[in-house]
Amino acid sequence: MKPSHTIRPVFDDPNLVSAAGLVPVLRLAESAGLYDLVSGLSVDAPNPVAKTASVVGGMLAGADSIDDLDLLRHGGMGRLFDGVRAPSTLGTFLRAFTHGHVQQLDAAGGQLLAGLAARVPGLLAGSDGEGIAFVDVDDTIREVHGYAKQGAAFGYSGVRGLNLQLATISTPLAAPVIARARLRAGNTASHTGAGRLLAQALTTARAAGVTGQVLCRADSAYYGWAFVGTAIRHKAWFSVTARMNPAVLKAITGIDESAWIPIAYPNAIFDEAEQRWVSDAEVAEVPFTAFTGRRKAEHVACRLVVRRVKRLQPLAGDGTEQGELFATYRHHAFITNSTLGLVEADQAHRDHALIEQVIAELKDGPLAHLPSGKYAANAAWVAHAVIAFNLARAAAVASDQHRARWATLRTRIINVPARIASTGRRLVLHLPTHWPWTRNWEALWSTATGPPAAVAT
């Protein structure tokens, strides 16, 4: 591929746009109720609907800072969209948010997810009837620089930043969407507020049409009554990595050697502790009562499922049977109240790692930066990013790209160049001929502009 030497660039066409895919995506958002939902925001700023849509639209097209939102005002974008605002106006809008306004936008995002699930039935495919849905909770540190960021602090990672906690919903057939997310001070403990976040996520899941069994998954940072008790109260299963405290170590030691079942992974998994790929392991389970240090009503009778892998270089034991056991094997344990088979329960728990992909997509998109020095403005930015992520996920499903990541969707569907023409008081978008994803684009357009999907009775 070689550029022609006869090219002369001129920025002079008012009818060209570089992100024509925003039209069907925002039409989809409108049909799912976004504009009606955000009209109830009480933030002290005029026309919050247009400003919210501008921030979300910019994020969908790849903006990761307030200045980047200016990409919405080039060429013929003003002919395609009403109410596009300048970055300075949008920055002022975000800084007008308070904690309460962020909560309002977060709730609107949860309701929008329910609207998207109704509009795009495959968004949470397999979560009804006899199916199963997974609610995963995790947190991450978004590194920041400079000392003007409110709330920035050194957290568990040793990195100075702000802490983002989120909950996702997925199924074996559907990629994850975000049920709830919140921005917190950088030194906030991972598990803080986990019960409330999980309760909101489960409520959102049910509102979005999840009628089957729900399995709530989390790592050892969430090993506690707040997370597990919330799952039990909502009649959901839980699967939480256990901390290696004395009670768990004693239970592992008591597992009979004949109880271990060998498993071979179809695809090797990476062992972070030993920095190597593992293709086989052994699993076993034993009855267990968790949280015995709390009052009796909060003791949880459950299953302790343990996976063990031989150490690449065995440690020196202390001469006892227990010491030799832990010197030879590395053990990974989790508690669960599910009725899944032993191997299936282990596999389902390990799939909790898919939430890391959601975090990676956010950090590769609008959360590449937290753009303001004001904490509430950054929290509002996160709430907008959640709405944009779910819209992108719904657009991917509607365009028959069920597993496409956000960056892929931007390339194939959203950031498509087009030329605007007028005929009979209508605008016509002239898109590239032989575009490889024409069929996908048209499928999204049909879903966004057509009648609502029929409801089975």
C-alpha positions as MATLAB code, in Angstrom:
seq = 'MKPSHTIRPVFDDPNLVSAAGLVPVLRLAESAGLYDLVSGLSVDAPNPVAKTASVVGGMLAGADSIDDLDLLRHGGMGRLFDGVRAPSTLGTFLRAFTHGHVQQLDAAGGQLLAGLAARVPGLLAGSDGEGIAFVDVDDTIREVHGYAKQGAAFGYSGVRGLNLQLATISTPLAAPVIARARLRAGNTASHTGAGRLLAQALTTARAAGVTGQVLCRADSAYYGWAFVGTAIRHKAWFSVTARMNPAVLKAITGIDESAWIPIAYPNAIFDEAEQRWVSDAEVAEVPFTAFTGRRKAEHVACRLVVRRVKRLQPLAGDGTEQGELFATYRHHAFITNSTLGLVEADQAHRDHALIEQVIAELKDGPLAHLPSGKYAANAAWVAHAVIAFNLARAAAVASDQHRARWATLRTRIINVPARIASTGRRLVLHLPTHWPWTRNWEALWSTATGPPAAVAT';
ca = [
       0.000    0.000    0.000;
       1.520    3.292   -1.126;
       0.016    6.809   -1.043;
      -0.374    8.736   -4.270;
       1.961   11.690   -4.795;
      -0.795   13.742   -6.436;
      -2.784   14.336   -3.229;
      -3.574   17.866   -2.028;
      -5.462   17.920    1.327;
      -8.097   20.633    1.800;
     -10.395   20.826    4.848;
     -13.354   22.486    3.153;
     -16.330   20.099    2.874;
     -19.239   20.916    5.228;
     -21.113   17.726    4.289;
     -18.640   15.086    5.425;
     -18.706   13.291    8.762;
     -16.279   10.753   10.191;
     -18.584    8.995   12.682;
     -21.782    8.199   10.800;
     -22.376    5.164   13.008;
     -23.364    7.481   15.853;
     -26.691    7.981   14.080;
     -28.049    4.422   14.560;
     -26.425    4.018   17.987;
     -28.038    7.183   19.361;
     -31.319    6.251   17.669;
     -31.061    2.977   19.584;
     -30.414    4.945   22.787;
     -33.478    7.103   22.095;
     -35.725    4.084   21.481;
     -34.468    2.490   24.726;
     -35.449    5.603   26.692;
     -32.146    7.428   27.312;
     -33.454   10.927   26.632;
     -36.534   10.486   28.785;
     -34.498    8.992   31.631;
     -31.895   11.762   31.832;
     -34.531   14.490   31.553;
     -35.129   13.921   35.264;
     -31.609   14.983   36.249;
     -31.786   17.845   38.724;
     -28.236   19.037   38.045;
     -27.949   22.841   38.030;
     -27.333   23.167   34.294;
     -29.678   23.975   31.403;
     -30.710   21.197   29.020;
     -28.980   18.206   30.683;
     -30.438   15.858   28.051;
     -28.483   17.358   25.157;
     -25.307   17.611   27.228;
     -25.516   14.041   28.505;
     -26.094   12.789   24.957;
     -23.115   14.830   23.737;
     -20.793   13.336   26.353;
     -22.032    9.799   25.649;
     -21.827   10.316   21.886;
     -18.276   11.575   22.124;
     -17.271    8.583   24.240;
     -18.852    6.198   21.728;
     -16.743    7.744   18.983;
     -13.531    7.425   21.001;
     -13.223   10.570   23.145;
     -11.259    9.990   26.346;
     -11.061   13.596   27.535;
     -13.281   16.662   27.593;
     -11.325   18.321   24.785;
     -11.799   15.241   22.581;
     -15.571   15.777   22.702;
     -14.990   18.448   20.042;
     -14.928   15.633   17.474;
     -18.729   15.919   17.458;
     -18.654   19.392   15.856;
     -16.851   18.817   12.564;
     -18.163   18.822    9.002;
     -21.842   17.983    8.730;
     -22.343   16.675   12.284;
     -24.518   19.702   13.060;
     -26.913   18.588   10.332;
     -27.170   15.043   11.731;
     -27.545   15.915   15.427;
     -29.355   18.651   17.314;
     -27.936   20.121   20.515;
     -24.235   19.295   20.133;
     -22.354   21.310   22.774;
     -18.806   22.644   22.888;
     -16.238   20.910   25.140;
     -16.048   23.936   27.442;
     -19.820   23.772   27.969;
     -19.678   20.054   28.637;
     -16.839   20.539   31.115;
     -18.917   23.100   33.017;
     -21.845   20.663   32.946;
     -19.781   17.848   34.486;
     -18.416   20.135   37.203;
     -22.003   21.032   38.182;
     -22.631   17.453   39.338;
     -22.844   16.590   43.005;
     -22.823   13.125   44.566;
     -26.624   13.058   44.446;
     -26.690   13.944   40.751;
     -24.210   11.154   40.011;
     -26.526    8.736   41.828;
     -29.421    9.941   39.656;
     -27.419    9.342   36.475;
     -26.285    5.951   37.755;
     -29.914    4.945   38.363;
     -30.855    6.190   34.898;
     -28.084    4.032   33.451;
     -29.528    0.985   35.199;
     -32.987    1.724   33.789;
     -31.484    2.274   30.334;
     -29.963   -1.209   30.486;
     -33.439   -2.638   31.015;
     -34.660   -0.651   28.014;
     -31.790   -1.892   25.868;
     -32.441   -5.493   26.902;
     -36.064   -5.130   25.792;
     -35.062   -3.458   22.528;
     -32.219   -5.883   21.736;
     -33.386   -9.285   23.042;
     -30.022  -11.008   22.551;
     -28.263   -8.586   24.902;
     -28.739  -10.974   27.851;
     -29.424  -14.157   25.907;
     -29.813  -17.299   27.991;
     -30.663  -15.536   31.263;
     -34.319  -16.535   31.410;
     -36.139  -19.713   32.377;
     -33.668  -22.487   33.093;
     -30.678  -20.341   32.108;
     -28.060  -18.775   34.347;
     -26.644  -15.273   34.592;
     -23.444  -14.155   36.274;
     -23.034  -10.971   38.303;
     -19.346  -10.185   38.773;
     -18.003   -7.540   41.140;
     -14.453   -6.185   41.127;
     -12.540   -2.947   41.425;
      -9.514   -1.331   39.842;
      -7.253    1.669   40.339;
      -7.272    4.342   37.631;
      -3.888    6.033   37.933;
      -3.889    9.830   37.934;
      -1.107   12.405   37.828;
      -0.824   15.781   39.502;
      -1.917   16.831   42.954;
      -5.125   18.663   41.994;
      -7.234   15.503   41.670;
      -9.723   15.356   44.524;
      -9.851   11.943   46.172;
      -6.626   10.638   44.624;
      -4.584    8.485   47.005;
      -2.325    5.451   47.126;
      -4.379    2.266   47.263;
      -3.664   -1.466   47.442;
      -1.778   -1.413   44.134;
       0.750    1.159   45.356;
      -0.352    3.459   42.521;
      -1.736    6.918   43.164;
      -5.188    7.186   41.672;
      -8.928    6.794   42.127;
     -10.727    3.526   42.769;
     -13.419    2.273   40.395;
     -15.769   -0.462   41.624;
     -18.163   -2.076   39.165;
     -20.603   -4.929   38.734;
     -21.267   -6.656   35.418;
     -23.969   -9.007   34.129;
     -23.190  -11.766   31.640;
     -24.402  -15.188   30.551;
     -22.749  -18.164   28.840;
     -24.197  -16.792   25.575;
     -23.858  -13.043   26.114;
     -20.861  -10.793   26.696;
     -20.930   -8.658   29.856;
     -22.745   -5.378   30.325;
     -22.270   -3.044   33.288;
     -25.052   -3.050   35.872;
     -23.557   -0.507   38.260;
     -20.276    1.353   38.779;
     -19.001    3.917   41.215;
     -15.885    6.011   41.579;
     -14.258    6.125   45.028;
     -11.227    7.608   46.747;
      -7.997    5.884   45.770;
      -7.320    4.381   49.207;
     -10.807    2.850   49.619;
     -10.753   -0.853   50.494;
     -12.008   -3.087   47.688;
     -14.914   -4.556   49.670;
     -16.268   -1.255   50.992;
     -19.871   -0.829   49.841;
     -19.898   -4.239   48.146;
     -23.241   -5.218   49.655;
     -25.057   -2.142   48.377;
     -23.430   -2.354   44.934;
     -24.343   -6.036   44.593;
     -27.930   -5.376   45.695;
     -28.271   -2.642   43.064;
     -26.725   -4.890   40.405;
     -29.099   -7.755   41.195;
     -32.091   -5.418   41.083;
     -30.901   -4.090   37.731;
     -30.428   -7.628   36.417;
     -33.986   -8.589   37.317;
     -35.334   -5.383   35.765;
     -33.410   -6.199   32.583;
     -35.239   -9.491   32.241;
     -32.965  -11.944   34.047;
     -35.412  -14.525   35.405;
     -33.118  -17.548   35.680;
     -30.622  -18.411   38.382;
     -27.984  -15.770   39.202;
     -24.454  -16.606   40.356;
     -22.592  -13.740   42.071;
     -18.801  -14.004   41.723;
     -15.943  -12.118   43.330;
     -12.320  -12.523   44.378;
     -10.917  -12.804   47.898;
     -11.144   -9.044   48.514;
     -14.912   -9.540   48.783;
     -14.756  -12.587   51.051;
     -17.099  -11.426   53.780;
     -20.664  -11.348   55.009;
     -21.544   -8.102   53.181;
     -21.199   -9.711   49.739;
     -22.342  -13.241   50.587;
     -25.244  -12.088   52.787;
     -26.546   -9.817   50.022;
     -26.500  -12.695   47.521;
     -28.400  -14.920   49.976;
     -31.032  -12.241   50.683;
     -31.660  -11.892   46.933;
     -31.925  -15.695   46.550;
     -28.832  -15.808   44.356;
     -25.882  -18.191   44.384;
     -22.462  -16.902   45.406;
     -18.954  -17.966   44.425;
     -16.233  -16.078   46.274;
     -12.510  -16.798   46.503;
     -11.684  -17.752   50.100;
      -8.933  -16.140   52.090;
      -6.392  -18.636   53.358;
      -7.240  -18.165   57.032;
      -6.722  -20.929   59.625;
     -10.251  -22.317   59.188;
      -9.816  -22.665   55.412;
      -6.338  -24.196   55.786;
      -7.675  -26.713   58.288;
     -10.522  -27.679   55.953;
      -8.109  -28.176   53.044;
      -5.837  -30.351   55.195;
      -8.806  -32.542   56.089;
      -9.597  -33.443   52.476;
      -8.906  -37.128   51.875;
      -6.359  -37.842   49.153;
      -8.878  -40.034   47.307;
     -11.286  -37.118   47.000;
      -9.113  -35.205   44.529;
     -10.377  -35.368   40.930;
      -7.881  -34.685   38.122;
      -8.969  -32.213   35.449;
      -7.285  -31.244   32.186;
      -8.053  -27.800   30.797;
      -8.924  -27.630   27.063;
      -7.134  -24.278   27.103;
      -4.238  -23.713   29.482;
      -4.748  -21.088   32.193;
      -2.096  -18.670   33.419;
      -0.910  -19.000   37.022;
      -0.109  -15.471   38.198;
       1.814  -16.577   41.291;
       4.253  -18.787   39.390;
       4.066  -16.891   36.081;
       3.450  -19.987   33.994;
       0.721  -21.733   32.034;
      -1.062  -24.618   33.720;
      -2.909  -27.285   31.721;
      -3.907  -29.708   34.487;
      -4.910  -29.616   38.142;
      -6.974  -31.451   40.728;
     -10.190  -30.369   42.433;
     -12.027  -31.464   45.542;
     -14.686  -30.114   47.854;
     -15.634  -30.317   51.494;
     -18.572  -28.961   53.541;
     -17.635  -25.687   55.206;
     -19.123  -23.062   57.489;
     -17.916  -19.562   56.714;
     -17.796  -16.451   58.922;
     -17.970  -18.311   62.225;
     -16.496  -15.257   63.894;
     -19.798  -13.429   63.387;
     -23.064  -13.972   65.204;
     -24.665  -17.352   64.631;
     -27.386  -16.049   62.298;
     -24.640  -14.952   59.889;
     -22.772  -18.263   59.787;
     -22.964  -19.583   56.222;
     -23.039  -23.314   55.554;
     -21.646  -23.842   52.059;
     -19.215  -25.812   49.908;
     -15.490  -25.167   49.969;
     -14.194  -26.041   46.502;
     -10.426  -26.340   46.225;
      -8.240  -26.545   43.150;
      -4.631  -27.560   43.636;
      -1.691  -27.330   41.264;
       1.741  -28.838   41.809;
       4.386  -26.245   42.475;
       7.004  -25.883   39.783;
       9.642  -25.816   42.518;
       8.367  -27.419   45.764;
       9.047  -25.465   48.939;
      10.817  -26.817   51.983;
       8.205  -28.349   54.309;
       8.185  -28.072   58.091;
       8.103  -31.842   58.580;
       4.377  -32.044   59.347;
       1.775  -33.557   57.050;
       0.121  -30.176   56.608;
       3.444  -28.489   55.909;
       4.371  -31.037   53.227;
       0.940  -30.685   51.602;
       1.242  -26.925   51.157;
       4.904  -27.182   50.196;
       4.062  -29.506   47.301;
       0.845  -27.900   46.040;
      -0.568  -24.431   45.566;
      -4.227  -24.312   46.592;
      -6.974  -22.064   45.249;
     -10.185  -22.241   47.279;
     -13.587  -20.616   46.978;
     -16.882  -20.912   48.793;
     -20.170  -21.398   46.991;
     -23.757  -22.394   47.610;
     -24.415  -23.380   43.994;
     -25.619  -26.835   43.004;
     -23.264  -27.006   40.015;
     -21.081  -30.080   39.702;
     -17.591  -29.892   41.165;
     -15.701  -29.330   37.909;
     -18.434  -27.067   36.529;
     -18.413  -24.962   39.701;
     -14.640  -24.541   39.432;
     -14.892  -23.522   35.794;
     -17.720  -21.066   36.492;
     -15.702  -19.458   39.292;
     -12.587  -19.060   37.152;
     -14.661  -17.317   34.469;
     -15.018  -14.398   36.911;
     -11.888  -13.117   35.160;
     -14.019  -11.859   32.254;
     -14.747   -8.695   34.245;
     -11.098   -7.780   33.666;
     -11.899   -7.453   29.967;
     -14.615   -4.917   30.757;
     -12.147   -2.938   32.856;
      -9.601   -3.109   30.029;
     -12.153   -1.825   27.483;
     -13.066    1.096   29.747;
      -9.413    1.997   30.255;
      -8.846    1.720   26.504;
     -11.772    4.084   25.988;
     -13.253    6.910   28.061;
     -11.422    5.947   31.256;
      -8.015    6.355   29.675;
      -8.156    9.560   31.734;
     -10.256   10.995   34.519;
     -10.432   14.455   32.997;
     -11.320   16.794   35.849;
      -9.695   17.880   39.064;
     -13.105   17.752   40.752;
     -14.096   14.396   42.213;
     -17.836   14.655   41.434;
     -17.089   15.599   37.818;
     -14.945   12.491   37.443;
     -17.692   10.382   39.048;
     -20.145   11.825   36.513;
     -17.669   11.013   33.732;
     -17.635    7.377   34.926;
     -21.452    7.251   34.958;
     -21.515    8.524   31.362;
     -18.867    5.935   30.416;
     -21.089    3.129   31.772;
     -23.998    4.317   29.611;
     -21.716    4.511   26.564;
     -20.317    1.031   27.230;
     -23.773   -0.547   27.452;
     -24.901    1.257   24.306;
     -21.827   -0.063   22.496;
     -22.541   -3.592   23.743;
     -26.188   -3.350   22.615;
     -25.096   -1.992   19.227;
     -22.660   -4.887   18.836;
     -25.443   -7.420   19.491;
     -27.889   -5.594   17.206;
     -25.284   -5.623   14.417;
     -24.726   -9.396   14.771;
     -21.314   -8.987   16.389;
     -22.176  -10.439   19.771;
     -18.613  -10.690   21.086;
     -17.121   -7.606   19.411;
     -15.180   -5.362   21.757;
     -15.710   -1.640   21.960;
     -12.630   -0.752   19.901;
     -13.745   -3.184   17.195;
     -17.232   -1.687   17.138;
     -15.786    1.812   16.740;
     -13.738    0.688   13.747;
     -16.467   -1.276   11.999;
     -19.699    0.529   12.864;
     -19.298    3.919   14.561;
     -16.327    5.681   12.992;
     -17.537    5.180    9.430;
     -17.086    8.175    7.104;
     -20.101    9.436    5.200;
     -21.228   12.318    2.991;
     -24.544   14.062    3.606;
     -26.909   14.879    0.754;
     -30.443   16.267    0.762;
     -33.401   15.098   -1.243;
     -37.102   15.704   -0.699;
     -36.441   17.382    2.685;
     -34.661   14.258    3.833;
     -30.991   13.720    4.597;
     -29.215   10.865    2.842;
     -26.001    9.400    4.238;
     -23.692    8.206    1.482;
     -21.443    5.588    3.073;
     -18.397    3.879    1.525;
     -19.047    1.297   -1.180;
     -17.866   -2.240   -0.437;
     -17.609   -1.480    3.290;
     -16.746   -4.901    4.787;
     -19.346   -4.553    7.554;
     -22.231   -3.131    5.519;
     -24.574   -5.961    6.526;
     -23.793   -5.391   10.212;
     -24.347   -1.641    9.916;
     -27.687   -2.182    8.214;
     -28.749   -4.722   10.864;
     -28.079   -2.123   13.581;
     -29.993    0.513   11.605;
     -32.958   -1.826   11.253;
     -33.052   -2.539   14.994;
     -32.601    1.115   15.990;
     -35.246    2.525   13.643;
     -37.717   -0.359   13.415;
     -40.621   -1.270   15.690;
     -39.900   -2.826   19.097;
     -39.241   -6.554   19.178;
     -42.271   -8.752   19.688;
     -42.772   -9.932   23.263;
     -43.387  -13.657   23.699;
     -46.520  -14.488   25.698;
];
